Amino acid sequence: MQRQGSIGGDSAAIRIRATGGVLLLAHLAFVAWLTLRPLDVPWVTPANLQPFAGIRADLDLGWQEAARRITEGLALLAPLGVLIPMTHGRLTASPLGSLVRTAAAAALISLAIELLQTGVPGQIVDVDSLLLNTLGVALAHATIVPAARRHLRRRSERAQHPASPQGPAQGRTPTIPRVGIAP
């Protein structure tokens, strides 16, 4: 999965990056359809521009409803935590740097969605959804990407250094202690 100077490098890496790009575009199209379609509602609540006010209001509804709403906020953009690094295609990226880049990209995407919602009838702007979306992406990235990269690096190393053609090792060579070394 590491980028090479020539295109003729690893075809599996190219396929993984292309698949990641297609899945990323498909997920963003789904999120755009879900969040930017006009809703026919009789009234609309005002925009929430105060951080954590919506989460507190959700908690006032009871723990089951709060858990459902918070989980929805975390899960909406969570696949981006895996798809963005998959599209980039590097195995040797710094875990912290990759997490920061992915979370920043997710925050910008979520901010763009919230800004676009200002012009859509029935949709409201909520700063808490921006926070939950970004946190969901960061959690998905932190739980999946480092382990997946580690697994792919090991697999790549095994493919580069195949087992010796002589077969498995057969143990130590026996020595005879009573035979001396010639002068």
Secondary structure, DSSP 8 states (H G I E B T S, - for coil): ----SSTTS-HHHHHHHHHHHHHHHHHHHHHHHHHHS----S-----B-STTHHHHHHHHT-HHHHHHHHHHHHHSSTTHHHHHHHHHT-SS--HHHHHHHHHHHHHHHHHHHHHHGGGSTT---BHHHHHHHHHHHHHHHHHHHHHHHHHHHHHHHHHHS---TT-S--------TT-----
